[in-house]
């Protein structure tokens, strides 16, 4: 299914107004179809860097990259119901960010791991909107959520866990990325942990929001 805009529910229901089959399709059928199957996407994290080729120098930011649906580590739990509008790969097969195919309120969940060369006591993570390059993580207008990753007790490696659940409004075409920075160089993801991001439309924005946006 390709989403151009959320279905409309107004403008046709008035006294003495002749309701046609097209009206019923647009204002009843299409509305229910959209609500039953709203835009949603779930992708696995794709390893970006490794223990001998870290992504950044000390103090820099690294973005998590994702695999296209069915190409990641957990294929049965990867999808894009928007027909490719939410997940688009670059020439190397990376998905840098998940995009909103229509205006609305979205629920976003992320769970991932990153690794540092040595133990790092100063770790930061941000979820950001419209982050084009890793340098954008230092731009205070992009990030809209933040957390301090913690050392994983399940491994002796320098592995740190990052988790988010966020509800936020997005315009059509806005994108969501997750980045990390530590006191040491780091790489994001690996070939074993089934880290993921999910994003789903959960409601429309009110007319008051549009007026004040």
N, C-alpha and C positions, 0 to 999 in steps of 0.2 A: 504494500500500500504506500502511495506517495502522498505526503501531507503538504498542502500549500497554505492552509489556514485552518484554525478550529472551526467546526460547523457553527452556523448561526441559528439562533432560536427566536429571533424577534422580527418584527416588521410585517407579519402576514396575518396575525390573528386579530381581526377587528370585525365588528358587526357588518353584515351584508357583503362581506368580502368573499368572493368565489375562490375556494381552495381547489387547486388543480393537483393532478398526480405529481407533477414536478415539485410543487410546494411541499407535498407530503414527503417526497423523497429527500428534499433538501433540509427540511426543518424537523423531520421526525426520524426517517430511516438513517440518514447520514449522521445525525447527532448520536443515535444509539450505537451505530457502528464505531464511531470515534471513541465513545466512552468505554465500550467493551474492549477495544483494541487501541489504546492511546499510544502515541510515540514512545518507544522505550528501546534501550540499548544496554547490553551487558558484554563487556570485553575483558579478556585476560591481559594481565601485564606482560609485556614482552621484554626480555632481558636487554638492557642498554648499557654496554660496557662489561668488564669482567675484572677479575682480581689482578690482572697484569695490565689492563687498559682502562683505567678509571676515567670517568666522564669529565671531571673538572679539577682545577687546582684548588688548594685549600681556600675555603670561604666562598666558593662559587656555588651556583645552583644547578641542579640536574632535574630535568623533567622525567616523569614516568611516561614511557611509550606503551602502546597497546597493539595487540594483534587484531587483524580483521576477524569478524565472526567466523567461527569454525576453523580458524587457523592457529588458535592459541593452545594453551596447555589443558583447557577444559572445554572441548568443543561442544558438548551437550548442554553447556550452560553459557553459551555465547550466542547473541542474536542482535539484529537491528531491524525492528519492525517498520522502520520508515523507508525501507527500500534503498538504503545507502546514503540517506541524507545525514544521519547521525555519525556514521563511521566512514571516513575516507582516508585511504592509505597514500603515503608518498611513494616516491620511486623505489625506496628501499623496503616497502611493505610495512612501515610504521604508521600507526594512527597517533598523531600528536595530541589530539583533543577530541572530545565528544561534543557534537553540535546540536543545538536546539532547532528542530525543523519548523516549529511554529512558536508564536508568542505564548507564554504561559508560566505557571508555577511548576517547578520541577523538583523531584526528590532525587538526590545524588548520594550514593554510597561508594566509598573507596576503602579498600584494605590492601596494603602492600608492604613490601620489605625493601630496605636498601642496605648496602654494605660499605664499610669504611676500611681504609688500609690498617689503621690501628684504632684502639678504643677512643671514642669521641664523646666528650661530656657536654658538648654544645651543639645540639641538633635542632633544626627547625624545619617545618613543613608548611606549605601554603596550598590552598586550593584557589585557583585564579580564573578569571574570565578574560577571554581573548588574548591569551599569552602566545605571542608569535614565536619568540625565541627565549632561551634561558635567561638572557639579560633582562627580560621584562619582569622577572620575579622581584627585582629591586624597585619596580615602579609601584608606588603605593596605591595607584588607581586600579590595578589589575586584581590583586588578591582580595578575596572576600571571606576567607576562613583561614584559620591557622591553628597549629598544634605543635607540641614538642614530642617528637618520636622517642620511644623508649627502647632500651636494650632487650632483645628477646632472651628469655631464660632457657629456651629450648635448644640452644646451640652454643658452642664455644667460639664460633666465629664472631666477628664484629658485625652483627646483624641487628637491625633496628626496625621496629614495627610502626606503621603509620595507619591510622583509621579515621574516617570521617563519615558522618551522616549529616547532610545539609539540605534544607529546603530553601529555594531562592527563585526569584523571578528572572526570566530571560526573554530577550527579544529573539525573533527568528534570525538564525545565523550566528548568535552568540555561541562561544565554545567554552568548554570546561577542561582545565588541565590541573595536574597535581605535581608539585615540585618539592625537592628537599635540598638542604644544605647542612653540612656538618663541619666540625673543626678540622677534618681531614678530607682528602679526596674520596669520592664515593661513586658507586655505580648502582643503578636501580634495577630491581627485579633479579631473578635468576631462573635456571631451567627446571627447578623443582617446586618452588612455592607457587601455589595457584592463586596469586594475587589478582584482584579484579577491580573494575569500576562499573557502576550501573547508573543509569539516568532515565527517569520516567516522568512524563507529563502527568501531573495530578490535578490540575485545575487551571481555569482561565484567570486572567487579570481583570479586575473590576474597571468600570469606566472611570472611577475616581483615580485609580492608579495611572491609567493612560493620561489623564488630564494633568497629573503632577509629575510624570516621569521626565 
